[in-house]
């Protein structure tokens, strides 16, 4: 038995003795709620910026997701090195600080009316989220018996969609419903004089920035609360592997690096389904009467409620069934449902698009738990890889948006196979990506 294995086994044995203070567990779990707000407040902003700045193409508007999720890819590994050198508490404090700074930068971004400034603000905000996710996920895994680690992470992650629901509600009621740009058809907006357009844009950009600034205040208060709470070190923090040993163990573990790939493709699928449901509904509304118009946010919120309910259900079922087997079943149905959105379309396609969320609900924490199963101190570096994989949420939405641009700036300028609008066909991308989760689940069936 080599030294690395001995240390890892010792860590796992000690984990059983780690007693988590209830208040600390609640505080760390609150972080999952907190980044859920930011995630799903931001998803509808692709549609919002497209309305406020009509000169943007679908691809350019989708750069909101590139900026937001790109921060994960940039900062996850530095965050892992930081918490490895210092502590989980230090990582949480710095993460909350960056989160607040990015949120407060929305004020000057609105004043300058510059799309690039908004992207930079989101990018910095996500630096903070990268620190929080890189810290909180392995911390929860370390808070107790390794045998229940995946279930414990599913429990904490169940609070993430609660924050997402709040983010969606804020996006609809405070932002989208209040945008003046949305009150004008394209022809009427084009007929306005330049001063009127500037005033409308200024008003709408201030509306977009307002919830982020309020979120910055909330995050600052939570950061102060963490400053005064005592965070004991876990056994893994007392007995560290060298960085070389950590990387060697990670790259020799196929379950881990395949998990990083599966996580990236899953996150990209989730963001695509929750972002472009707005464009899917906009296209549906073209053929519907004035009294039959559909509000995309309510369907997106229904998807999140289903996502939340399913995650609680799966958290319970994991007690009795293999996580990998449950995930394989969910991923299979997700592929089927997204296929219906592509090839059947219409209102039925919208319902199946909402249904995909039920199938995705257990994927993030379950992939996370399976990929880091049996790891000790190297879980911090391993966590960074899994958080970096969230960059799938940055790269894949612009790719889906580019499919929608095949025929022009509209959503049905081109009919694929003679009958599929390009916006419908674009969901072929999440369908293919979710197929990878089926493969990873099957290859992980030996992991309890």
C-alpha positions, 0 to 999 in steps of 0.5 A: 500500500502506498503513502497516498492510499494510506493518507486517503484511508486515514482521512476517510476513517477520521471523517466518521468522527467529524461532528458538524455543528448544526449552525455551520451546516445550515450556514454552508447550505445557505450558500447553495441557496445564494448562488441559485438566486444568481444563476436563475436571475441571470438566465432570463437576462439573455432575453432581457438584453436582447429586448433592451438592446435590439442591435444584439444578435442571438449569439451576442445576447447569449454572451451573458452566459459565456461571461457568467459561467466563464468565471467558473472556468477561470477561477475554480482552480485558483479557488482550490489552491486558495482553500487548500493553503488557507481554509474553507472559511477563507474560501467562503469569505473571499467568495462572498466578497467577490460575489458582492463586488460583481453585483455592485458593479451593475450600478456603473454598468447601467450608468454607462449603458455598455453591454461589455460592462455588464458582461465584466460585472457578471464575470467578476460576480462568478469569480465569487460563485466559483470560490463558493462552489469549490469550497461548499461542495467538498466541505459538505462531503467532508461533514460526516460519514463518507457512506452518506456523503452523496446523500448529504450533498443532495440534501444541501443541493436541494436548497439551490433550486429554492434560490433559483425559484426566487431568482426567476420570480425576481427576474419576471416580476421586477425585471421582465414585466417592468421593461419598457422596451418590451412595450414597443413592436420593432417597427414602433421602437424604430420610429422613436427619436434618439432621445426617446430610445436613450431614455427607455434604454437607461430606464430598462438597464437600471431595472436590470441592475437593481436586483443585482445591487440588492443581492450585493447588499444581502451577500455582504450581510451574510459575509459578516455573519460568516466572519463571526462564526467558528469553522472547525477544520475537517480531518482532511485539512489537518493531513494534506497530500502534496499537490503532485500526489493529488493530481496523480491520484485524480488523473489516474481515476477514470471515474473522476475525469469522466465525471468532469466531462459529464458534469460539463455537458450536463450543466450546459444542457441545464443552462440551455434548457432554462435559457432558451425556453424563452425563445421557444415560447416567443416563437410559439406566441407568433402563431397564438392570438393576443389572448393566448400568449404564453409567459415563458417565466411561469413555465420556467418556474414550473420547471424549477418547482418540478426540479426542486420536488424531484431533487427532494424525491431523489434525495430520499430514494438514494437511501435505498437505491444506487445513485448511478442507477437512478441517474441513468434512468433520469438521463434516459427520460431527459433524452426522450423529453428533449427529443420530443421538443425537437421533433414534435414541437408545439405546446407539447414540446414546451411541456416535455421541455419543462419535464426535462428538469425533473430528470436533471434534478439529481445529476449535479450532486450525484455526478459530484459525489460519484466522481469524488467518492473515496477521496481525501484531501485531493477532493479540494483539487478534484472539486475545482475540476468539477466546478471548472466543468460548469464552463459548459454553461458558458460554451454551449448556450452560445453554440445553441444560439448560433443554431438559432441564427442559421436562418437569421435573427428570428427563431423560425427563419429556417425549417430543418427537415422541412418542418422543424423551426431552428429554435426547436432544432437547437434543442438537439444540443442538450439532447446529445449532451444528456446522452453522455450522462447515461453513459457515465451513469452506466460506467459508474454502477459499481459506485454505491 
